[in-house]
Amino acid sequence: MIKCKLTKDAAVISVSPALYPIDAIYGASYVFIDRAYIFLDGDEKKNINIYIKSKKKSSSSALRSLVGEFQNELLNYSFRDKINKSNRKVREGIIERALAVFGPQEILNEQDSGDYLKDPLGIAIPWEEKHAKPKAK
Amino acid sequence: MLSLKLNKSLYHLAAIKKAIKAYAHLADISLIKLKNYYLVKFNSVDTQIKVVLKDEFCNYMLALGKGPR
């Protein structure tokens, strides 16, 4: 549940961490630090109070709009957090698989011996020499 | 003198210390550890920045680490 209280130049949003994880609150706050001053207080387990103060002098309707945007961002970050948690095992599986196939050992084995003098494919031979027409005798 | 009470469960000590270091040229800042809070005191603050110092300090901490985790 979100409770919101507007004062003259600031707003206080009370959020339950059970509904909006603390990481979502940090994420949403981070998005707004260029437009507003954010201060967090309260109990991490019961209720977190987010104090929002606009950096510019603004009307109450502008402040209300800022608070609305913040609440939307809160929802956005909560959803992202939820997806992040539910996809974690899949992501870890993909990375594990990628490392298992192209692991560091595999890369080391693929390295050549470093003998650059041998030229079994004839790469070092100049094109003119390689494709020169045989001289008529 | 300005003071700021920061909840221990919401603000990380490392972030507070970094912010104090960054704002050291603007004020004499001291940190006191209380039971559930960190108390940050700002002394000899320039009058021009007095209004925004605390707010900017809070934003800076949020920007540093996005909280305790």
N, CA and C atoms of all chains as a GROMACS GRO file, in nm:
protein
  618
    1MET      N    1   0.083  -0.120   0.000
    1MET     CA    2   0.000   0.000   0.000
    1MET      C    3   0.087   0.127   0.000
    2ILE      N    4   0.043   0.226  -0.076
    2ILE     CA    5   0.117   0.352  -0.082
    2ILE      C    6   0.032   0.463  -0.020
    3LYS      N    7   0.093   0.534   0.074
    3LYS     CA    8   0.026   0.651   0.130
    3LYS      C    9   0.105   0.773   0.090
    4CYS      N   10   0.036   0.878   0.055
    4CYS     CA   11   0.106   0.998   0.010
    4CYS      C   12   0.055   1.122   0.084
    5LYS      N   13   0.149   1.204   0.126
    5LYS     CA   14   0.112   1.326   0.197
    5LYS      C   15   0.188   1.443   0.133
    6LEU      N   16   0.113   1.542   0.091
    6LEU     CA   17   0.176   1.659   0.028
    6LEU      C   18   0.183   1.775   0.125
    7THR      N   19   0.300   1.837   0.133
    7THR     CA   20   0.312   1.960   0.212
    7THR      C   21   0.338   2.075   0.114
    8LYS      N   22   0.386   2.186   0.164
    8LYS     CA   23   0.402   2.304   0.080
    8LYS      C   24   0.501   2.280  -0.036
    9ASP      N   25   0.618   2.229  -0.002
    9ASP     CA   26   0.720   2.211  -0.108
    9ASP      C   27   0.774   2.068  -0.115
   10ALA      N   28   0.714   1.979  -0.039
   10ALA     CA   29   0.764   1.841  -0.040
   10ALA      C   30   0.649   1.742  -0.031
   11ALA      N   31   0.682   1.618  -0.056
   11ALA     CA   32   0.582   1.512  -0.046
   11ALA      C   33   0.643   1.393   0.028
   12VAL      N   34   0.561   1.324   0.103
   12VAL     CA   35   0.609   1.204   0.173
   12VAL      C   36   0.527   1.086   0.124
   13ILE      N   37   0.598   0.988   0.072
   13ILE     CA   38   0.531   0.867   0.025
   13ILE      C   39   0.568   0.755   0.121
   14SER      N   40   0.468   0.692   0.179
   14SER     CA   41   0.493   0.578   0.268
   14SER      C   42   0.465   0.450   0.192
   15VAL      N   43   0.564   0.365   0.191
   15VAL     CA   44   0.556   0.243   0.111
   15VAL      C   45   0.581   0.121   0.198
   16SER      N   46   0.505   0.017   0.173
   16SER     CA   47   0.528  -0.108   0.245
   16SER      C   48   0.634  -0.190   0.171
   17PRO      N   49   0.742  -0.227   0.236
   17PRO     CA   50   0.847  -0.306   0.168
   17PRO      C   51   0.799  -0.444   0.127
   18ALA      N   52   0.688  -0.488   0.184
   18ALA     CA   53   0.633  -0.618   0.144
   18ALA      C   54   0.583  -0.612   0.000
   19LEU      N   55   0.532  -0.497  -0.040
   19LEU     CA   56   0.481  -0.480  -0.177
   19LEU      C   57   0.587  -0.426  -0.272
   20TYR      N   58   0.663  -0.331  -0.224
   20TYR     CA   59   0.768  -0.271  -0.308
   20TYR      C   60   0.904  -0.301  -0.244
   21PRO      N   61   0.982  -0.389  -0.306
   21PRO     CA   62   1.111  -0.425  -0.245
   21PRO      C   63   1.204  -0.305  -0.231
   22ILE      N   64   1.291  -0.315  -0.135
   22ILE     CA   65   1.381  -0.203  -0.104
   22ILE      C   66   1.468  -0.166  -0.225
   23ASP      N   67   1.505  -0.266  -0.304
   23ASP     CA   68   1.586  -0.237  -0.424
   23ASP      C   69   1.508  -0.155  -0.526
   24ALA      N   70   1.377  -0.179  -0.532
   24ALA     CA   71   1.291  -0.101  -0.622
   24ALA      C   72   1.284   0.044  -0.576
   25ILE      N   73   1.282   0.063  -0.444
   25ILE     CA   74   1.278   0.198  -0.388
   25ILE      C   75   1.408   0.272  -0.420
   26TYR      N   76   1.521   0.202  -0.404
   26TYR     CA   77   1.650   0.264  -0.438
   26TYR      C   78   1.655   0.297  -0.588
   27GLY      N   79   1.609   0.204  -0.669
   27GLY     CA   80   1.612   0.223  -0.814
   27GLY      C   81   1.529   0.343  -0.857
   28ALA      N   82   1.407   0.352  -0.806
   28ALA     CA   83   1.318   0.464  -0.840
   28ALA      C   84   1.376   0.596  -0.788
   29SER      N   85   1.433   0.592  -0.669
   29SER     CA   86   1.493   0.714  -0.612
   29SER      C   87   1.608   0.762  -0.698
   30TYR      N   88   1.687   0.665  -0.744
   30TYR     CA   89   1.804   0.698  -0.826
   30TYR      C   90   1.763   0.770  -0.955
   31VAL      N   91   1.651   0.728  -1.011
   31VAL     CA   92   1.603   0.789  -1.136
   31VAL      C   93   1.568   0.937  -1.114
   32PHE      N   94   1.524   0.969  -0.995
   32PHE     CA   95   1.472   1.104  -0.968
   32PHE      C   96   1.574   1.200  -0.906
   33ILE      N   97   1.695   1.154  -0.881
   33ILE     CA   98   1.786   1.245  -0.809
   33ILE      C   99   1.831   1.366  -0.891
   34ASP      N  100   1.807   1.364  -1.021
   34ASP     CA  101   1.841   1.483  -1.100
   34ASP      C  102   1.730   1.588  -1.095
   35ARG      N  103   1.609   1.544  -1.062
   35ARG     CA  104   1.496   1.637  -1.059
   35ARG      C  105   1.449   1.674  -0.919
   36ALA      N  106   1.478   1.585  -0.823
   36ALA     CA  107   1.427   1.608  -0.688
   36ALA      C  108   1.528   1.565  -0.583
   37TYR      N  109   1.507   1.614  -0.462
   37TYR     CA  110   1.586   1.569  -0.348
   37TYR      C  111   1.510   1.456  -0.282
   38ILE      N  112   1.577   1.344  -0.264
   38ILE     CA  113   1.511   1.227  -0.208
   38ILE      C  114   1.576   1.191  -0.075
   39PHE      N  115   1.494   1.166   0.023
   39PHE     CA  116   1.544   1.123   0.153
   39PHE      C  117   1.462   1.004   0.199
   40LEU      N  118   1.531   0.901   0.246
   40LEU     CA  119   1.461   0.780   0.290
   40LEU      C  120   1.467   0.768   0.442
   41ASP      N  121   1.356   0.726   0.499
   41ASP     CA  122   1.351   0.705   0.643
   41ASP      C  123   1.246   0.598   0.673
   42GLY      N  124   1.242   0.558   0.796
   42GLY     CA  125   1.142   0.459   0.836
   42GLY      C  126   1.204   0.326   0.870
   43ASP      N  127   1.119   0.226   0.877
   43ASP     CA  128   1.164   0.092   0.912
   43ASP      C  129   1.171   0.007   0.786
   44GLU      N  130   1.286  -0.055   0.765
   44GLU     CA  131   1.305  -0.134   0.643
   44GLU      C  132   1.205  -0.250   0.633
   45LYS      N  133   1.162  -0.301   0.749
   45LYS     CA  134   1.071  -0.416   0.747
   45LYS      C  135   0.923  -0.378   0.751
   46LYS      N  136   0.892  -0.263   0.807
   46LYS     CA  137   0.750  -0.226   0.822
   46LYS      C  138   0.704  -0.123   0.719
   47ASN      N  139   0.764  -0.008   0.724
   47ASN     CA  140   0.718   0.102   0.640
   47ASN      C  141   0.834   0.197   0.607
   48ILE      N  142   0.850   0.226   0.479
   48ILE     CA  143   0.957   0.317   0.440
   48ILE      C  144   0.896   0.449   0.393
   49ASN      N  145   0.946   0.558   0.448
   49ASN     CA  146   0.899   0.690   0.408
   49ASN      C  147   0.997   0.752   0.308
   50ILE      N  148   0.943   0.794   0.195
   50ILE     CA  149   1.028   0.857   0.094
   50ILE      C  150   0.990   1.005   0.087
   51TYR      N  151   1.086   1.090   0.120
   51TYR     CA  152   1.061   1.235   0.117
   51TYR      C  153   1.109   1.288  -0.017
   52ILE      N  154   1.018   1.349  -0.089
   52ILE     CA  155   1.054   1.404  -0.221
   52ILE      C  156   1.037   1.556  -0.219
   53LYS      N  157   1.144   1.624  -0.257
   53LYS     CA  158   1.137   1.771  -0.264
   53LYS      C  159   1.188   1.812  -0.401
   54SER      N  160   1.108   1.884  -0.475
   54SER     CA  161   1.148   1.924  -0.610
   54SER      C  162   1.267   2.020  -0.605
   55LYS      N  163   1.359   2.005  -0.699
   55LYS     CA  164   1.476   2.094  -0.702
   55LYS      C  165   1.438   2.234  -0.746
   56LYS      N  166   1.337   2.239  -0.836
   56LYS     CA  167   1.290   2.369  -0.882
   56LYS      C  168   1.170   2.410  -0.798
   57LYS      N  169   1.150   2.539  -0.787
   57LYS     CA  170   1.029   2.584  -0.719
   57LYS      C  171   0.910   2.549  -0.807
   58SER      N  172   0.820   2.472  -0.752
   58SER     CA  173   0.708   2.427  -0.836
   58SER      C  174   0.575   2.435  -0.761
   59SER      N  175   0.471   2.434  -0.839
   59SER     CA  176   0.336   2.442  -0.781
   59SER      C  177   0.299   2.305  -0.723
   60SER      N  178   0.189   2.304  -0.651
   60SER     CA  179   0.147   2.178  -0.589
   60SER      C  180   0.106   2.074  -0.695
   61SER      N  181   0.053   2.123  -0.807
   61SER     CA  182   0.015   2.029  -0.914
   61SER      C  183   0.139   1.965  -0.977
   62ALA      N  184   0.246   2.046  -0.989
   62ALA     CA  185   0.372   1.992  -1.044
   62ALA      C  186   0.431   1.889  -0.948
   63LEU      N  187   0.420   1.919  -0.820
   63LEU     CA  188   0.472   1.827  -0.718
   63LEU      C  189   0.391   1.696  -0.720
   64ARG      N  190   0.260   1.713  -0.735
   64ARG     CA  191   0.172   1.595  -0.741
   64ARG      C  192   0.208   1.509  -0.862
   65SER      N  193   0.237   1.575  -0.971
   65SER     CA  194   0.275   1.503  -1.094
   65SER      C  195   0.408   1.430  -1.075
   66LEU      N  196   0.501   1.496  -1.005
   66LEU     CA  197   0.631   1.435  -0.975
   66LEU      C  198   0.612   1.309  -0.889
   67VAL      N  199   0.524   1.321  -0.791
   67VAL     CA  200   0.496   1.207  -0.703
   67VAL      C  201   0.434   1.092  -0.783
   68GLY      N  202   0.344   1.128  -0.873
   68GLY     CA  203   0.281   1.026  -0.958
   68GLY      C  204   0.384   0.953  -1.044
   69GLU      N  205   0.475   1.032  -1.100
   69GLU     CA  206   0.582   0.972  -1.181
   69GLU      C  207   0.670   0.881  -1.096
   70PHE      N  208   0.695   0.925  -0.975
   70PHE     CA  209   0.777   0.844  -0.885
   70PHE      C  210   0.709   0.711  -0.854
   71GLN      N  211   0.580   0.718  -0.830
   71GLN     CA  212   0.505   0.595  -0.801
   71GLN      C  213   0.507   0.500  -0.921
   72ASN      N  214   0.496   0.556  -1.041
   72ASN     CA  215   0.504   0.473  -1.162
   72ASN      C  216   0.642   0.407  -1.173
   73GLU      N  217   0.745   0.486  -1.143
   73GLU     CA  218   0.882   0.434  -1.149
   73GLU      C  219   0.903   0.324  -1.045
   74LEU      N  220   0.838   0.343  -0.932
   74LEU     CA  221   0.844   0.243  -0.825
   74LEU      C  222   0.786   0.110  -0.872
   75LEU      N  223   0.675   0.122  -0.941
   75LEU     CA  224   0.607   0.004  -0.997
   75LEU      C  225   0.696  -0.061  -1.103
   76ASN      N  226   0.753   0.021  -1.187
   76ASN     CA  227   0.843  -0.025  -1.293
   76ASN      C  228   0.959  -0.104  -1.234
   77TYR      N  229   1.024  -0.046  -1.132
   77TYR     CA  230   1.139  -0.113  -1.071
   77TYR      C  231   1.098  -0.238  -0.995
   78SER      N  232   0.980  -0.238  -0.935
   78SER     CA  233   0.933  -0.358  -0.865
   78SER      C  234   0.915  -0.472  -0.963
   79PHE      N  235   0.859  -0.440  -1.079
   79PHE     CA  236   0.836  -0.542  -1.181
   79PHE      C  237   0.970  -0.594  -1.235
   80ARG      N  238   1.062  -0.501  -1.259
   80ARG     CA  239   1.195  -0.541  -1.307
   80ARG      C  240   1.264  -0.632  -1.206
   81ASP      N  241   1.247  -0.598  -1.080
   81ASP     CA  242   1.307  -0.678  -0.973
   81ASP      C  243   1.248  -0.819  -0.972
   82LYS      N  244   1.116  -0.824  -0.992
   82LYS     CA  245   1.046  -0.953  -0.993
   82LYS      C  246   1.095  -1.039  -1.110
   83ILE      N  247   1.104  -0.977  -1.228
   83ILE     CA  248   1.152  -1.050  -1.347
   83ILE      C  249   1.296  -1.094  -1.326
   84ASN      N  250   1.375  -1.005  -1.271
   84ASN     CA  251   1.516  -1.034  -1.244
   84ASN      C  252   1.531  -1.157  -1.155
   85LYS      N  253   1.447  -1.164  -1.050
   85LYS     CA  254   1.455  -1.277  -0.959
   85LYS      C  255   1.407  -1.406  -1.024
   86SER      N  256   1.298  -1.396  -1.103
   86SER     CA  257   1.243  -1.517  -1.164
   86SER      C  258   1.332  -1.570  -1.278
   87ASN      N  259   1.409  -1.481  -1.341
   87ASN     CA  260   1.495  -1.525  -1.453
   87ASN      C  261   1.638  -1.558  -1.411
   88ARG      N  262   1.666  -1.541  -1.285
   88ARG     CA  263   1.804  -1.555  -1.240
   88ARG      C  264   1.863  -1.692  -1.276
   89LYS      N  265   1.787  -1.800  -1.250
   89LYS     CA  266   1.839  -1.934  -1.276
   89LYS      C  267   1.863  -1.956  -1.425
   90VAL      N  268   1.773  -1.901  -1.507
   90VAL     CA  269   1.788  -1.916  -1.652
   90VAL      C  270   1.916  -1.846  -1.698
   91ARG      N  271   1.937  -1.722  -1.649
   91ARG     CA  272   2.056  -1.646  -1.686
   91ARG      C  273   2.183  -1.716  -1.641
   92GLU      N  274   2.179  -1.768  -1.517
   92GLU     CA  275   2.297  -1.839  -1.465
   92GLU      C  276   2.325  -1.964  -1.548
   93GLY      N  277   2.217  -2.032  -1.588
   93GLY     CA  278   2.231  -2.153  -1.671
   93GLY      C  279   2.296  -2.122  -1.805
   94ILE      N  280   2.252  -2.012  -1.867
   94ILE     CA  281   2.307  -1.971  -1.997
   94ILE      C  282   2.457  -1.941  -1.984
   95ILE      N  283   2.492  -1.867  -1.879
   95ILE     CA  284   2.633  -1.831  -1.859
   95ILE      C  285   2.718  -1.955  -1.830
   96GLU      N  286   2.662  -2.044  -1.746
   96GLU     CA  287   2.734  -2.168  -1.714
   96GLU      C  288   2.763  -2.248  -1.840
   97ARG      N  289   2.661  -2.258  -1.924
   97ARG     CA  290   2.673  -2.334  -2.047
   97ARG      C  291   2.779  -2.272  -2.140
   98ALA      N  292   2.770  -2.139  -2.150
   98ALA     CA  293   2.865  -2.068  -2.236
   98ALA      C  294   3.008  -2.088  -2.187
   99LEU      N  295   3.027  -2.084  -2.055
   99LEU     CA  296   3.161  -2.102  -2.000
   99LEU      C  297   3.208  -2.246  -2.013
  100ALA      N  298   3.112  -2.340  -2.007
  100ALA     CA  299   3.149  -2.482  -2.019
  100ALA      C  300   3.195  -2.513  -2.160
  101VAL      N  301   3.130  -2.455  -2.261
  101VAL     CA  302   3.166  -2.482  -2.400
  101VAL      C  303   3.295  -2.409  -2.438
  102PHE      N  304   3.299  -2.280  -2.409
  102PHE     CA  305   3.418  -2.201  -2.443
  102PHE      C  306   3.490  -2.159  -2.316
  103GLY      N  307   3.522  -2.255  -2.234
  103GLY     CA  308   3.590  -2.224  -2.108
  103GLY      C  309   3.733  -2.180  -2.131
  104PRO      N  310   3.798  -2.134  -2.028
  104PRO     CA  311   3.936  -2.086  -2.042
  104PRO      C  312   4.032  -2.196  -2.087
  105GLN      N  313   4.007  -2.322  -2.045
  105GLN     CA  314   4.094  -2.433  -2.083
  105GLN      C  315   4.089  -2.454  -2.234
  106GLU      N  316   3.964  -2.443  -2.287
  106GLU     CA  317   3.943  -2.464  -2.430
  106GLU      C  318   4.022  -2.360  -2.511
  107ILE      N  319   4.018  -2.238  -2.463
  107ILE     CA  320   4.088  -2.129  -2.531
  107ILE      C  321   4.239  -2.154  -2.530
  108LEU      N  322   4.290  -2.201  -2.416
  108LEU     CA  323   4.434  -2.228  -2.406
  108LEU      C  324   4.476  -2.340  -2.501
  109ASN      N  325   4.391  -2.442  -2.512
  109ASN     CA  326   4.423  -2.554  -2.601
  109ASN      C  327   4.426  -2.512  -2.747
  110GLU      N  328   4.343  -2.412  -2.780
  110GLU     CA  329   4.335  -2.369  -2.918
  110GLU      C  330   4.456  -2.286  -2.962
  111GLN      N  331   4.530  -2.236  -2.866
  111GLN     CA  332   4.644  -2.150  -2.901
  111GLN      C  333   4.749  -2.230  -2.979
  112ASP      N  334   4.807  -2.167  -3.079
  112ASP     CA  335   4.908  -2.237  -3.159
  112ASP      C  336   5.043  -2.242  -3.086
  113SER      N  337   5.129  -2.320  -3.139
  113SER     CA  338   5.257  -2.343  -3.071
  113SER      C  339   5.347  -2.220  -3.077
  114GLY      N  340   5.317  -2.127  -3.166
  114GLY     CA  341   5.397  -2.005  -3.174
  114GLY      C  342   5.511  -2.018  -3.274
  115ASP      N  343   5.510  -2.125  -3.355
  115ASP     CA  344   5.614  -2.141  -3.455
  115ASP      C  345   5.570  -2.070  -3.583
  116TYR      N  346   5.623  -1.951  -3.603
  116TYR     CA  347   5.578  -1.872  -3.718
  116TYR      C  348   5.666  -1.893  -3.842
  117LEU      N  349   5.768  -1.975  -3.827
  117LEU     CA  350   5.858  -1.996  -3.941
  117LEU      C  351   5.800  -2.096  -4.042
  118LYS      N  352   5.723  -2.193  -3.988
  118LYS     CA  353   5.660  -2.290  -4.078
  118LYS      C  354   5.544  -2.222  -4.149
  119ASP      N  355   5.526  -2.254  -4.276
  119ASP     CA  356   5.415  -2.194  -4.353
  119ASP      C  357   5.350  -2.304  -4.438
  120PRO      N  358   5.278  -2.395  -4.370
  120PRO     CA  359   5.223  -2.510  -4.443
  120PRO      C  360   5.117  -2.471  -4.548
  121LEU      N  361   5.047  -2.360  -4.528
  121LEU     CA  362   4.942  -2.320  -4.624
  121LEU      C  363   4.996  -2.223  -4.730
  122GLY      N  364   5.115  -2.184  -4.715
  122GLY     CA  365   5.175  -2.093  -4.812
  122GLY      C  366   5.122  -1.952  -4.805
  123ILE      N  367   5.089  -1.910  -4.689
  123ILE     CA  368   5.031  -1.775  -4.672
  123ILE      C  369   5.138  -1.666  -4.692
  124ALA      N  370   5.260  -1.697  -4.653
  124ALA     CA  371   5.366  -1.596  -4.659
  124ALA      C  372   5.419  -1.572  -4.801
  125ILE      N  373   5.380  -1.661  -4.894
  125ILE     CA  374   5.429  -1.644  -5.032
  125ILE      C  375   5.355  -1.529  -5.098
  126PRO      N  376   5.426  -1.432  -5.157
  126PRO     CA  377   5.360  -1.319  -5.224
  126PRO      C  378   5.271  -1.366  -5.339
  127TRP      N  379   5.163  -1.288  -5.361
  127TRP     CA  380   5.063  -1.324  -5.462
  127TRP      C  381   5.126  -1.336  -5.601
  128GLU      N  382   5.219  -1.243  -5.630
  128GLU     CA  383   5.284  -1.241  -5.761
  128GLU      C  384   5.361  -1.370  -5.786
  129GLU      N  385   5.428  -1.414  -5.679
  129GLU     CA  386   5.508  -1.538  -5.691
  129GLU      C  387   5.418  -1.660  -5.708
  130LYS      N  388   5.311  -1.659  -5.629
  130LYS     CA  389   5.221  -1.775  -5.624
  130LYS      C  390   5.146  -1.792  -5.758
  131HIS      N  391   5.101  -1.678  -5.816
  131HIS     CA  392   5.018  -1.684  -5.935
  131HIS      C  393   5.091  -1.639  -6.062
  132ALA      N  394   5.221  -1.634  -6.056
  132ALA     CA  395   5.298  -1.591  -6.174
  132ALA      C  396   5.288  -1.694  -6.286
  133LYS      N  397   5.273  -1.642  -6.408
  133LYS     CA  398   5.265  -1.733  -6.522
  133LYS      C  399   5.404  -1.791  -6.549
  134PRO      N  400   5.410  -1.916  -6.576
  134PRO     CA  401   5.542  -1.973  -6.604
  134PRO      C  402   5.602  -1.913  -6.732
  135LYS      N  403   5.728  -1.878  -6.725
  135LYS     CA  404   5.793  -1.813  -6.838
  135LYS      C  405   5.814  -1.913  -6.952
  136ALA      N  406   5.778  -1.868  -7.071
  136ALA     CA  407   5.795  -1.956  -7.187
  136ALA      C  408   5.942  -1.966  -7.223
  137LYS      N  409   5.986  -2.086  -7.244
  137LYS     CA  410   6.128  -2.103  -7.278
  137LYS      C  411   6.151  -2.081  -7.426
  138MET      N  412   2.409   2.505   1.319
  138MET     CA  413   2.460   2.374   1.282
  138MET      C  414   2.348   2.288   1.222
  139LEU      N  415   2.386   2.217   1.116
  139LEU     CA  416   2.289   2.128   1.052
  139LEU      C  417   2.315   1.985   1.097
  140SER      N  418   2.210   1.907   1.108
  140SER     CA  419   2.231   1.765   1.139
  140SER      C  420   2.135   1.679   1.057
  141LEU      N  421   2.177   1.557   1.038
  141LEU     CA  422   2.100   1.466   0.953
  141LEU      C  423   2.098   1.328   1.018
  142LYS      N  424   1.979   1.274   1.035
  142LYS     CA  425   1.967   1.140   1.095
  142LYS      C  426   1.942   1.039   0.984
  143LEU      N  427   2.035   0.946   0.968
  143LEU     CA  428   2.022   0.849   0.860
  143LEU      C  429   1.997   0.709   0.918
  144ASN      N  430   1.893   0.648   0.870
  144ASN     CA  431   1.856   0.515   0.918
  144ASN      C  432   1.963   0.412   0.877
  145LYS      N  433   2.009   0.334   0.973
  145LYS     CA  434   2.115   0.237   0.946
  145LYS      C  435   2.074   0.130   0.846
  146SER      N  436   1.945   0.097   0.844
  146SER     CA  437   1.902  -0.008   0.752
  146SER      C  438   1.881   0.045   0.610
  147LEU      N  439   1.881   0.176   0.593
  147LEU     CA  440   1.857   0.234   0.460
  147LEU      C  441   1.980   0.300   0.400
  148TYR      N  442   2.071   0.344   0.484
  148TYR     CA  443   2.194   0.408   0.433
  148TYR      C  444   2.315   0.330   0.481
  149HIS      N  445   2.402   0.300   0.387
  149HIS     CA  446   2.520   0.221   0.420
  149HIS      C  447   2.633   0.310   0.470
  150LEU      N  448   2.704   0.259   0.568
  150LEU     CA  449   2.812   0.338   0.629
  150LEU      C  450   2.919   0.378   0.527
  151ALA      N  451   2.951   0.287   0.437
  151ALA     CA  452   3.055   0.316   0.336
  151ALA      C  453   3.012   0.434   0.248
  152ALA      N  454   2.882   0.437   0.212
  152ALA     CA  455   2.830   0.547   0.129
  152ALA      C  456   2.835   0.679   0.206
  153ILE      N  457   2.803   0.672   0.335
  153ILE     CA  458   2.805   0.794   0.418
  153ILE      C  459   2.949   0.848   0.426
  154LYS      N  460   3.043   0.757   0.450
  154LYS     CA  461   3.183   0.798   0.462
  154LYS      C  462   3.235   0.860   0.332
  155LYS      N  463   3.196   0.799   0.220
  155LYS     CA  464   3.238   0.852   0.090
  155LYS      C  465   3.179   0.992   0.068
  156ALA      N  466   3.052   1.007   0.104
  156ALA     CA  467   2.985   1.137   0.088
  156ALA      C  468   3.050   1.243   0.177
  157ILE      N  469   3.085   1.203   0.299
  157ILE     CA  470   3.152   1.296   0.391
  157ILE      C  471   3.284   1.344   0.330
  158LYS      N  472   3.356   1.249   0.272
  158LYS     CA  473   3.485   1.282   0.208
  158LYS      C  474   3.464   1.380   0.092
  159ALA      N  475   3.359   1.353   0.014
  159ALA     CA  476   3.333   1.437  -0.103
  159ALA      C  477   3.286   1.578  -0.065
  160TYR      N  478   3.218   1.590   0.048
  160TYR     CA  479   3.162   1.719   0.090
  160TYR      C  480   3.250   1.789   0.196
  161ALA      N  481   3.365   1.731   0.222
  161ALA     CA  482   3.451   1.784   0.329
  161ALA      C  483   3.494   1.928   0.306
  162HIS      N  484   3.504   1.967   0.177
  162HIS     CA  485   3.549   2.105   0.148
  162HIS      C  486   3.437   2.208   0.169
  163LEU      N  487   3.315   2.159   0.188
  163LEU     CA  488   3.202   2.251   0.204
  163LEU      C  489   3.163   2.275   0.350
  164ALA      N  490   3.204   2.182   0.437
  164ALA     CA  491   3.169   2.196   0.578
  164ALA      C  492   3.256   2.105   0.664
  165ASP      N  493   3.255   2.130   0.793
  165ASP     CA  494   3.320   2.035   0.886
  165ASP      C  495   3.215   1.931   0.921
  166ILE      N  496   3.234   1.812   0.873
  166ILE     CA  497   3.129   1.711   0.891
  166ILE      C  498   3.177   1.604   0.990
  167SER      N  499   3.090   1.574   1.085
  167SER     CA  500   3.124   1.467   1.181
  167SER      C  501   3.015   1.361   1.179
  168LEU      N  502   3.056   1.240   1.211
  168LEU     CA  503   2.963   1.126   1.208
  168LEU      C  504   2.955   1.062   1.347
  169ILE      N  505   2.833   1.047   1.394
  169ILE     CA  506   2.812   0.982   1.525
  169ILE      C  507   2.723   0.860   1.503
  170LYS      N  508   2.766   0.748   1.559
  170LYS     CA  509   2.687   0.625   1.543
  170LYS      C  510   2.592   0.610   1.661
  171LEU      N  511   2.464   0.607   1.632
  171LEU     CA  512   2.364   0.582   1.735
  171LEU      C  513   2.312   0.439   1.719
  172LYS      N  514   2.212   0.402   1.796
  172LYS     CA  515   2.165   0.263   1.793
  172LYS      C  516   2.109   0.224   1.655
  173ASN      N  517   2.013   0.300   1.608
  173ASN     CA  518   1.951   0.269   1.479
  173ASN      C  519   1.984   0.370   1.369
  174TYR      N  520   2.053   0.474   1.409
  174TYR     CA  521   2.078   0.583   1.314
  174TYR      C  522   2.225   0.622   1.310
  175TYR      N  523   2.261   0.684   1.200
  175TYR     CA  524   2.388   0.755   1.193
  175TYR      C  525   2.353   0.903   1.198
  176LEU      N  526   2.419   0.974   1.285
  176LEU     CA  527   2.394   1.118   1.296
  176LEU      C  528   2.509   1.192   1.229
  177VAL      N  529   2.475   1.268   1.125
  177VAL     CA  530   2.578   1.344   1.054
  177VAL      C  531   2.560   1.491   1.089
  178LYS      N  532   2.666   1.551   1.139
  178LYS     CA  533   2.659   1.693   1.179
  178LYS      C  534   2.744   1.777   1.086
  179PHE      N  535   2.685   1.887   1.041
  179PHE     CA  536   2.755   1.979   0.950
  179PHE      C  537   2.785   2.109   1.025
  180ASN      N  538   2.912   2.138   1.041
  180ASN     CA  539   2.952   2.263   1.108
  180ASN      C  540   3.018   2.358   1.010
  181SER      N  541   3.017   2.482   1.047
  181SER     CA  542   3.073   2.592   0.966
  181SER      C  543   3.039   2.580   0.817
  182VAL      N  544   2.910   2.583   0.792
  182VAL     CA  545   2.859   2.573   0.656
  182VAL      C  546   2.842   2.713   0.597
  183ASP      N  547   2.879   2.727   0.472
  183ASP     CA  548   2.861   2.853   0.402
  183ASP      C  549   2.711   2.884   0.391
  184THR      N  550   2.674   3.008   0.417
  184THR     CA  551   2.531   3.043   0.417
  184THR      C  552   2.465   3.023   0.280
  185GLN      N  553   2.546   3.038   0.175
  185GLN     CA  554   2.490   3.023   0.040
  185GLN      C  555   2.444   2.880   0.010
  186ILE      N  556   2.513   2.785   0.069
  186ILE     CA  557   2.479   2.645   0.038
  186ILE      C  558   2.402   2.575   0.151
  187LYS      N  559   2.376   2.650   0.255
  187LYS     CA  560   2.311   2.592   0.373
  187LYS      C  561   2.176   2.527   0.339
  188VAL      N  562   2.105   2.589   0.249
  188VAL     CA  563   1.970   2.543   0.215
  188VAL      C  564   1.972   2.406   0.145
  189VAL      N  565   2.072   2.389   0.061
  189VAL     CA  566   2.071   2.268  -0.022
  189VAL      C  567   2.170   2.160   0.023
  190LEU      N  568   2.257   2.194   0.116
  190LEU     CA  569   2.365   2.101   0.151
  190LEU      C  570   2.314   1.962   0.195
  191LYS      N  571   2.220   1.962   0.290
  191LYS     CA  572   2.168   1.836   0.341
  191LYS      C  573   2.101   1.754   0.231
  192ASP      N  574   2.022   1.823   0.151
  192ASP     CA  575   1.948   1.754   0.043
  192ASP      C  576   2.044   1.696  -0.061
  193GLU      N  577   2.142   1.777  -0.098
  193GLU     CA  578   2.241   1.730  -0.196
  193GLU      C  579   2.323   1.614  -0.139
  194PHE      N  580   2.352   1.622  -0.012
  194PHE     CA  581   2.427   1.517   0.056
  194PHE      C  582   2.349   1.384   0.051
  195CYS      N  583   2.220   1.392   0.076
  195CYS     CA  584   2.134   1.272   0.071
  195CYS      C  585   2.128   1.214  -0.070
  196ASN      N  586   2.113   1.300  -0.167
  196ASN     CA  587   2.110   1.254  -0.306
  196ASN      C  588   2.243   1.189  -0.344
  197TYR      N  589   2.350   1.248  -0.298
  197TYR     CA  590   2.483   1.195  -0.330
  197TYR      C  591   2.498   1.052  -0.276
  198MET      N  592   2.449   1.030  -0.155
  198MET     CA  593   2.458   0.897  -0.097
  198MET      C  594   2.376   0.796  -0.176
  199LEU      N  595   2.259   0.839  -0.221
  199LEU     CA  596   2.175   0.751  -0.302
  199LEU      C  597   2.245   0.718  -0.434
  200ALA      N  598   2.308   0.818  -0.490
  200ALA     CA  599   2.377   0.798  -0.619
  200ALA      C  600   2.498   0.707  -0.605
  201LEU      N  601   2.559   0.709  -0.488
  201LEU     CA  602   2.680   0.630  -0.469
  201LEU      C  603   2.657   0.480  -0.475
  202GLY      N  604   2.557   0.438  -0.402
  202GLY     CA  605   2.549   0.293  -0.393
  202GLY      C  606   2.411   0.233  -0.400
  203LYS      N  607   2.312   0.314  -0.424
  203LYS     CA  608   2.175   0.266  -0.423
  203LYS      C  609   2.145   0.188  -0.295
  204GLY      N  610   2.194   0.232  -0.184
  204GLY     CA  611   2.158   0.172  -0.056
  204GLY      C  612   2.256   0.071  -0.002
  205PRO      N  613   2.214   0.006   0.104
  205PRO     CA  614   2.306  -0.080   0.178
  205PRO      C  615   2.355  -0.203   0.104
  206ARG      N  616   2.280  -0.254   0.008
  206ARG     CA  617   2.322  -0.381  -0.054
  206ARG      C  618   2.429  -0.360  -0.158
   0.00000   0.00000   0.00000
